[in-house]
Amino acid sequence: IATHNPDFISAIRYISEKENTLNSVNFYLAEKKNFSFDYKDLETKIDPIFESFNIALDRIEKYGV
Protein backbone atom coordinates (compact mmCIF):
# COMPACT_ATOMS: atom_id res chain seq x y z
CA ILE A 1 0.00 0.00 0.00
CA ALA A 2 1.41 3.39 -0.92
CA THR A 3 0.08 6.52 0.74
CA HIS A 4 0.92 10.11 1.51
CA ASN A 5 -1.58 10.23 4.36
CA PRO A 6 0.01 10.25 7.84
CA ASP A 7 -3.24 9.17 9.50
CA PHE A 8 -3.39 6.11 7.26
CA ILE A 9 0.22 5.20 8.10
CA SER A 10 -0.50 5.54 11.83
CA ALA A 11 -3.64 3.42 11.48
CA ILE A 12 -1.78 0.63 9.69
CA ARG A 13 0.88 0.62 12.40
CA TYR A 14 -1.64 0.71 15.27
CA ILE A 15 -4.02 -1.92 13.85
CA SER A 16 -1.25 -4.33 12.91
CA GLU A 17 0.20 -4.04 16.42
CA LYS A 18 -3.22 -4.54 18.03
CA GLU A 19 -3.95 -7.57 15.82
CA ASN A 20 -0.50 -9.10 16.52
CA THR A 21 0.48 -8.94 12.84
CA LEU A 22 3.14 -6.22 13.13
CA ASN A 23 5.90 -8.75 12.44
CA SER A 24 4.37 -9.16 8.94
CA VAL A 25 4.36 -5.43 8.16
CA ASN A 26 7.25 -3.36 6.81
CA PHE A 27 7.25 0.38 6.18
CA TYR A 28 9.36 1.95 3.46
CA LEU A 29 10.43 5.51 2.76
CA ALA A 30 11.01 6.62 -0.82
CA GLU A 31 14.15 8.74 -1.16
CA LYS A 32 14.73 10.58 -4.42
CA LYS A 33 18.04 9.81 -6.12
CA ASN A 34 18.58 11.76 -9.37
CA PHE A 35 15.77 10.55 -11.64
CA SER A 36 14.70 7.53 -9.59
CA PHE A 37 13.88 6.54 -6.04
CA ASP A 38 15.56 4.32 -3.49
CA TYR A 39 13.29 2.66 -0.97
CA LYS A 40 14.60 2.56 2.58
CA ASP A 41 13.26 -0.34 4.64
CA LEU A 42 12.12 1.05 7.98
CA GLU A 43 10.88 -2.31 9.25
CA THR A 44 8.15 -1.35 11.75
CA LYS A 45 9.40 2.19 12.48
CA ILE A 46 7.26 5.06 11.19
CA ASP A 47 8.97 8.11 12.74
CA PRO A 48 11.20 8.75 9.67
CA ILE A 49 8.06 8.88 7.53
CA PHE A 50 6.61 11.65 9.68
CA GLU A 51 9.91 13.54 9.58
CA SER A 52 9.65 13.62 5.78
CA PHE A 53 6.07 14.96 6.03
CA ASN A 54 7.33 17.74 8.31
CA ILE A 55 9.94 18.74 5.71
CA ALA A 56 7.23 18.98 3.06
CA LEU A 57 5.03 21.13 5.31
CA ASP A 58 7.97 23.44 6.06
CA ARG A 59 8.52 23.92 2.32
CA ILE A 60 4.84 24.68 1.72
CA GLU A 61 4.86 27.27 4.50
CA LYS A 62 8.01 28.84 3.05
CA TYR A 63 6.33 29.39 -0.32
CA GLY A 64 3.27 30.93 1.32
CA VAL A 65 5.28 33.77 2.84
N, C-alpha and C positions, 0 to 999 in steps of 0.2 A: 504494500500500500504506500503510495507516495502522497504527501500532503504538505501544505504550507500553513496549516492551521494548528497553532500551539495547543488549543483545547483538545483537538483530536489526538494529538501526540500524547498529551497527559492522560487522556481517557484510555488509550491503548495500554499505556504503562500500568495504570491503576487497575484496570479490569484484568489484565493478564496476571498481575500479582495476586489479586483477590481470588482468581480462579485457579491458582497454582500452575499456570502455564508460562510463567515468565522465562523459564529456562528454554522455551521454544521460540522466544521472540528476540530479534536483534534489531537495533536501530542503526541507521546509517546517516551520515552527513555528507552531502555533495559539496565538494570543494572544487572551484573552477581552476583549471590549469590550461592556460592558453585558450585553445578552441575546443576543449573537452572538459570532462569532469572526472575527478577521482572520488571514489566513495569510501569514506573512512568508517570502519566498523566500530560502533560505539558499544557493542554488546547490549547491555540493558540500561546504559546510562543515557539520560536525555538532557542533562544540563548543557552540554555543548550545543545542542540544537537551539535551546533558548538563547544562548549567547549570540548565535548568528541572527536570530530574530531581532535582538536588541540593536545589533549593528545596523540592520536594515531600517529600523525605526529612527535611529539617530540620523541616518542619511536623509530620510524623508523630512524630518524636522529641519535639517540644515537647508534643504531646498525651499522650505516654506518661509524662511526668514527673508 
